[in-house]
Amino acid sequence: MASPALVLLLEAAIKASPQRVAFIHATAHPLLLELMQQAEACVFCQTFKPYILELEALGLSIADIRGLFDLVILLPSKDKKQSLGWMAEAMNHLSGGGRLMVACENRHGAKSYESALKKLAGQIQSKSKAKCRWFSAQKTSALNTALQQQWLNDAKPQVMKSHGLWAQPGLFSWKKADAGSAMLLKHLPPLSGKVMDLCCGYGLLAAHMLKASSSITHLHLVEAERLALDCAKKNVAEYDAVDVCFHHLNAASENLPRHLDFVVCNPPFHTGQSRDVELGQTIVSKACGALTHGGELYLVANRQLPYESVLKAHLREVELLAAGDGFKVIRGKK
């Protein structure tokens, strides 16, 4: 079911009759086709592979935002710093008098984003509908360029002191290593041969595995979020003796590397803002299928997530290595 904020945003964009429009954090909806028919140029910006595939299924192409537009529309993400960075970036791509439109569900912080846009751009227009808020502002001389630059800087990739790796707002556990991954690392043996870090994020597990295991010959990093994969490339760059491959994939639906000696995984179990246990189960199943005979899977998950039945259906050995602090680490052998 489409977000009511998305529908509100697209209806407002179509009503504005733009000639050149860019959609930051674009999400698939049939109204996009109507917007495309109306405008001279439409650019759809998205870095999350499942959303990219949905947009491509509508016949739409994905591109980075470049040039100037008379309208930029955007849906905030779960991360406020990332979303404010997008607002600031949007202003750089508006022609004089061009308009930025934002829509957000009330439960996801709509009022806060509305207030932020007012601080950035000055006067705004807004309305409420279907438990959402829509708000917009023109690019004028009232633009607070100091605040704009601050938001741009805050959203950039950066080396975090807490874990010493490149990360950025919007990525899973970007500020510090998540407790599940830290627990998994404590129970990983030395790895060797062909290895995959499935749902690798910014490369936290991969960087530690490469540092601890000198017998890894090939490492596949698989991740749905391109921004995370860009950080992961920086975080493993020093290990040039290993054949490292990066895969921007939707692990739930696209083909993974196969015939692997080890797979290490901290699978997601959310789609957007919603819990999605089936997503995690699908990825765990795909992880099992990527192993060679005798290959091993090391998995961390929240204790209540029902992955054991999936593992036992695909692997001949399944062992609970550790449990505590709400997590469990499981080893399986094919």
N, C-alpha and C positions, 0 to 999 in steps of 0.2 A: 504494500500500500504506500503510495507516494506521500511524502511529508506535506502537510498543509502549508508549511512555510514555502516549500518549493513551488507549489501551485500558485500561491499568492505572489511570489516573486516573478514567475514567468508571465502571469496575467498582467502584472504591472508593466513588465518590460515590453510586452506586445502592444499594450495600450500607448506606450511612449513613442512607438514608431521610429526606432533608431535606424540610422543608416549603417553605422559601424558599432558592433556590440561584442564585448568579451564577457565570458562567464568564468569566473574564478571558482574553483571547487565545483565544477560542473557535475550535475547529476541527471541521469537519463529520465526523460518524460516526453510523451508525444507532443506537448506544447512547444518543445524545442524545434520541431519541424515547422511549425507555424511561424516561429520567430525567424527561422532561416529563410523562409519564403519571403518574408517581409523586408529583411535587411539586405543591404548590399554585401556586407561581410560579417561573418560570425566566427569567433574564435572560442573554442572550448578547452579550458585548462583543467587538467586532472592528472594526478600522479599515482592514484591508488588503482591497481590493476583490475580488481573486480568492477569498479565503476567505469573504468576505461572500456572494458569488454561490453558493458551494458550500453554505453554510448555508441560504440562501434556497431552494435547490433541494430541500432537505429539508422545506421549509415553515416554517422558523424565521425569526423577526424579530430584527433587531439593535437594541440600545439601549445607551446609556451607563449605567454602574452608578450607581444612586441608591437611597437607603434602606438598610435593614438586612436582613441575611440570616443564617440559621443555618449556612449553608455557602457558602464561596467556593472555587472550584477554579481553578487556573491552570496553564498551560504556559509555561515561560520562553521568551523569544525568543533570538535570537543575541546580543543585547546585554545584558551583565550589569547595567549601571546601570538600564536600562529595566526589566528583570525584577525587580530589587530595589525599584524604585519601585512596581511592581504589587503586590508583597508588602506594602509599606507602605500602599498605598491599600486593599488588601483588608481590612486590619485596621480601617480607618475604617468599613467597611461590614459588619462583623460585630457582631451583638448579643452581649451578655455571655455568655460560654461558647460562642459560635459558633466554628466551626472553619475554618481555611484548609488546603486540601489542594493539594499540588504534586507533579508527577511529571516526571521528566527522564531522558533516556538518559544512561548513564554517560559516553559519549564527548562529550557536550555540557555537561559540568560538573555532573553531578548531585550529587556529593559536596560541591562548593563551595556549591551552593544549599541543601543540607541543613544545612550548618554555619551559613550565613547566617540561615536561619529559626530555628535554635536560639538564636543571638545576639539575634534580634529578640523572640522570644516566650517563651523559656525552655524548658521541657520539651517534647519533641517525640516523636512516634511515627514509625517508619520501617520499611521493608522493601525488599528487593531482589528483582527478578524480571525475566527476559528482558533482561538487561543494562541494566536501568533501576533507578531508585530512586524510591520513593514515600514522601513524608513529610508530616506534618501537625502542626498545633499549634492549641490553643484560645486564644481571646482571654481573658486573665486579667489580674490586677493585676501580673503579672510582665512585661507588655509594656514593652519599652525604648522609651519615647516619644521620647527624644532621638535614638536611632538611626533610629527611624521617620521623624522629621522630616528628618533628614539625607538619607535615601534619597529622600524625596519631593522635596526641593529639588534633589538631584543629577539627577533624572529630568526636571525641568521644561524647557520651551523657554528658551533663553538666547542672547544675542548672543555669538558666539565671536570672540575677539580675532584669531584666525588669518585669518579671512576677513571679519569685520565683519557677518555675517549671522545672522539667527535660525536656530537649529537645535536639535536635542535628541537625547539618546541613543536609539539604535534606528534612526535614519535613516542612509542611505548616506553615508559619508564626512562625518559630522556635525562631527567635530573640526576638520578642515581640508579645503580644496579637494582633491579627488582629482586625481592626476597626469593622468589621461585628459582630464578636463574642462578643466584648465589648458592642456593641449596644444591642445585643440579651440579654445579662445578665442583662441589666438595666430594661428589660421588662418581665423577668420571674417572675411569682408568686412563692410562696412556693410550692414545689412539694411533692407528697406523693405517696405511693404505688409502683407499678412497673413502672420503668422509663428506657428509652433507650437514650443514647447519640449516635446518628447515624452519622457515619463519624467523630469519636471522636478525630482524630489526637492524639496529645500527652496528651490529657485529660484536656485541659483548661476548657471547659464547665463543665465536670464531677466534677472536683475538686471544682469549685465554687458552683455547685449545692449541693454537699454533705456538704459543709461548711454551706450553707444557709438554707438547708431543712432537718430538723431532722426526718421528717416523711417518708422519702424514705426507703422502705424495701428491694427492689431489684433494682440493677442498671446493665444494660447491656451496655457495651462499644463495639461498632462495628466499625471496621477500616480495610481498605484494606492493609495498610502498616504495616508490622510486626514491624519495627523499631519504629514507632510511638506508637504502642500498648505496646511495651516493656517500653517506657517512661511513658505511661499512667498508667501502673501497679505500677510504683514507685510513681507517683503523687497522687494516691488515696489509697496507702497502709495504711495510718493511720486510715482510716475509716473502721475499722474491724467489726463494729457493723452492717454494711450493707452487704447483700449478693450481692457481685459484681462478674459479669461474663464477661469474655473477649472473643470476637469473631473475629477471623481473617477471614474476609469475603469480597467478592466482593458484595457490597450491591445492585448493579444493576442486578445481575444474580443469587445470592444464597439466600437461605431461611433465613429470619430474625426471631428473637424472636417475639412472637405474644401475643395478649391479654394484651396489655400494657396500663397503665393509662395515661402516658405522653411519648411523643417522642420529643426530642430536636435535631435540625439538622442545620448544616451549610454545605449544600451539595457542592461537587466539581462540576465544570463545565469545566474541562479540561481533556483531555486524552493525557498524555505525554506533548508535547509542544503545542498541538493544542486545541483550544476552542471547547467544545462539549456540547452544550445546551441540547441535548437529554439525555445525561448522568444525568444531574441534574434533569430533568423531570422524568426520570425513578426512580431515588432514592426517589424523593418526592412522587411518586405514591406508592412505596414500604413502605414508612414511614406511609402513610395513612392506608395501609392494615395491619400494625402491631398493630394498636390501637384497644382496646376493645370498645364496644358501650359506648358512652359518654366520651371516651378518648380524650385528647387534644394534638395537634401538635403545637410546637413553632418553627418557621423557620426564618432564616435570609438569605437574598440573595441580590445580586446586583439589583438595582432598575429596570434595563431594562430586566431582565430575566423573561421569560413568564411562571411563575409557577401557577398563579391564576386559569387558566382554568383546570389544573390538580387537584388542591385542590377542586374546586367546583364540579368536577366530582365524587369525592370520599367522601366528607365531607358535612354535613348539615349546618354547620356554617363556614364562612370564614371572618376574620376580619383583616384589616390593623391596626396594633398597632402603628407603627411609620415609618417615612420615613425621610431620611436626609443623607447628606454626601455620597450620591451614594448608600445607602443601604435601605432596607425595612425589617421590622419585621412583620410577619404574624402569627396570631393565627387561628387554625382551630379546629373544634369539630366534632367528628364522631356521 
